[in-house]
Amino acid sequence: MKTALVIGGGFGGCLASQLLVEKRFDVTLIEKTSFLGGGCKTFYYGGHPYTYGPRHFLTKREDVWQFLNRYLPMRRIPEHEFLTYVERDQSFYHFPIHRDEIPEMPDAEKINRELKECRAENPSAANLEEFWTTSVGPTLYSKLVESYSKKMWQIDSNTELTFSIITKGVALRERPGQSLLERGDFGVSRGPQRLR
Ligand SMILES: Cc1cc2nc3c(=O)[nH]c(=O)nc-3n(C[C@H](O)[C@H](O)[C@H](O)COP(=O)(O)OP(=O)(O)OC[C@H]3O[C@@H](n4cnc5c(N)ncnc54)[C@H](O)[C@@H]3O)c2cc1C
């Protein structure tokens, strides 16, 4: 029997291990913490589940959905929308950023001035901050993107990240409120469950 060593029992490690086992590998999974799941885990306190990490799984591929659904029962939520609360505006906005919502923002004039200087999704940016400020301007960046890495990965400055990720696929979307179903995605929200 072939053997495999998987380091890290997060979503990726657990999935890789499962696939290897299905291919008849003898798998050893090493996880440095006392629980599996990595960034996708649920803690329980006083009987109440506290989810930490993914609640939504998005894919355009039905076969991927069917595959995951075999292990993690999920439900489709075509009506779901990504809204983010911006404290300084005391408003909810869609994410990815929707051009159509800019007129509702208190600093719309400033944002529109900055957008004229931008190039759409600058692929040559040196770091994540530069990517976003040159793609959507400093005001939209600070309002909707800047604190994301701190929340997700405890990274204080986006200049420390040298890759160009576009969270949720696109820097600036034209139309508001497209449902996941319209976009052809299979939107999924998992209820709190332990990873086995
Ligand atoms: C608050 C929050 C919300 C999120 N929401 C979503 C969402 O809605 N949808 C979505 O798709 N994604 C979401 N994510 C992102 C998602 O959590 C990650 O993309 C996913 O966890 C990455 O999986 P991974 O297996 O690559 O890494 P991780 O989940 O980070 O797993 C890595 C594992 O490796 C272990 N490890 C590290 N070093 C070692 C070592 N030397 N030896 C042994 N083990 C080691 C770690 O302890 C960890 O268990 C969210 C993340 C956060 C923090």
The ligand as a Tripos MOL2 file, in Angstrom:
@<TRIPOS>MOLECULE
LIG
   53    58     1     0     0
SMALL
NO_CHARGES

@<TRIPOS>ATOM
      1 C1        -13.3690   34.6170    9.8800 C.3       1 LIG1
      2 C2        -13.1630   33.8360    8.5970 C.ar      1 LIG1
      3 C3        -14.2440   33.6490    7.7090 C.ar      1 LIG1
      4 C4        -14.0570   32.9150    6.5160 C.ar      1 LIG1
      5 N1        -15.1400   32.7280    5.7160 N.ar      1 LIG1
      6 C5        -15.0230   31.9840    4.6100 C.ar      1 LIG1
      7 C6        -16.1750   31.6660    3.8180 C.ar      1 LIG1
      8 O1        -17.2850   32.0590    4.1220 O.2       1 LIG1
      9 N2        -15.9720   30.8940    2.7040 N.ar      1 LIG1
     10 C7        -14.7390   30.4160    2.3550 C.ar      1 LIG1
     11 O2        -14.6480   29.7110    1.3450 O.2       1 LIG1
     12 N3        -13.6470   30.7000    3.1010 N.ar      1 LIG1
     13 C8        -13.7470   31.4560    4.2030 C.ar      1 LIG1
     14 N4        -12.6340   31.7110    4.9750 N.ar      1 LIG1
     15 C9        -11.3170   31.2490    4.4950 C.3       1 LIG1
     16 C10       -11.0750   29.7760    4.8680 C.3       1 LIG1
     17 O3        -11.0750   29.6530    6.2720 O.3       1 LIG1
     18 C11        -9.7130   29.3420    4.3180 C.3       1 LIG1
     19 O4         -9.6700   29.5790    2.9270 O.3       1 LIG1
     20 C12        -9.4760   27.8560    4.5670 C.3       1 LIG1
     21 O5         -9.5350   27.5950    5.9410 O.3       1 LIG1
     22 C13        -8.1130   27.4650    4.0250 C.3       1 LIG1
     23 O6         -7.9270   26.0690    4.2530 O.3       1 LIG1
     24 P1         -6.4870   25.4340    4.3570 P.3       1 LIG1
     25 O7         -6.6600   23.9850    4.6410 O.co2     1 LIG1
     26 O8         -5.7050   25.8130    3.1300 O.co2     1 LIG1
     27 O9         -5.7590   26.1890    5.5310 O.3       1 LIG1
     28 P2         -6.1720   26.2850    7.1440 P.3       1 LIG1
     29 O10        -7.6570   26.1570    7.2490 O.co2     1 LIG1
     30 O11        -5.4990   27.5200    7.5770 O.co2     1 LIG1
     31 O12        -5.5110   24.9840    7.7210 O.3       1 LIG1
     32 C14        -4.1180   24.8360    7.9310 C.3       1 LIG1
     33 C15        -3.9420   23.8450    9.0670 C.3       1 LIG1
     34 O13        -2.5660   23.5040    9.1520 O.3       1 LIG1
     35 C16        -2.1800   23.4840   10.5180 C.3       1 LIG1
     36 N5         -0.7320   23.6770   10.5570 N.ar      1 LIG1
     37 C17        -0.0510   24.8070   10.2420 C.ar      1 LIG1
     38 N6          1.2640   24.5980   10.3530 N.ar      1 LIG1
     39 C18         1.4170   23.3100   10.7360 C.ar      1 LIG1
     40 C19         2.5660   22.4840   11.0120 C.ar      1 LIG1
     41 N7          3.8090   22.9690   10.9150 N.pl3     1 LIG1
     42 N8          2.3670   21.1990   11.3850 N.ar      1 LIG1
     43 C20         1.1190   20.6840   11.4700 C.ar      1 LIG1
     44 N9         -0.0070   21.4250   11.2230 N.ar      1 LIG1
     45 C21         0.1440   22.7180   10.8540 C.ar      1 LIG1
     46 C22        -3.0010   24.5840   11.1410 C.3       1 LIG1
     47 O14        -3.1160   24.4220   12.5550 O.3       1 LIG1
     48 C23        -4.3470   24.4090   10.4230 C.3       1 LIG1
     49 O15        -5.1910   23.4940   11.0930 O.3       1 LIG1
     50 C24       -12.7790   32.4050    6.1850 C.ar      1 LIG1
     51 C25       -11.7060   32.5710    7.0900 C.ar      1 LIG1
     52 C26       -11.8970   33.2750    8.2800 C.ar      1 LIG1
     53 C27       -10.7260   33.4230    9.2350 C.3       1 LIG1
@<TRIPOS>BOND
     1     1     2 1
     2     2     3 ar
     3     2    52 ar
     4     3     4 ar
     5     4     5 ar
     6     4    50 ar
     7     5     6 ar
     8     6     7 ar
     9     6    13 1
    10     7     8 2
    11     7     9 ar
    12     9    10 ar
    13    10    11 2
    14    10    12 ar
    15    12    13 ar
    16    13    14 ar
    17    14    15 1
    18    14    50 ar
    19    15    16 1
    20    16    17 1
    21    16    18 1
    22    18    19 1
    23    18    20 1
    24    20    21 1
    25    20    22 1
    26    22    23 1
    27    23    24 1
    28    24    25 2
    29    24    26 1
    30    24    27 1
    31    27    28 1
    32    28    29 2
    33    28    30 1
    34    28    31 1
    35    31    32 1
    36    32    33 1
    37    33    34 1
    38    33    48 1
    39    34    35 1
    40    35    36 1
    41    35    46 1
    42    36    37 ar
    43    36    45 ar
    44    37    38 ar
    45    38    39 ar
    46    39    40 ar
    47    39    45 ar
    48    40    41 1
    49    40    42 ar
    50    42    43 ar
    51    43    44 ar
    52    44    45 ar
    53    46    47 1
    54    46    48 1
    55    48    49 1
    56    50    51 ar
    57    51    52 ar
    58    52    53 1
@<TRIPOS>SUBSTRUCTURE
     1 LIG1         1 GROUP 0 **** ****
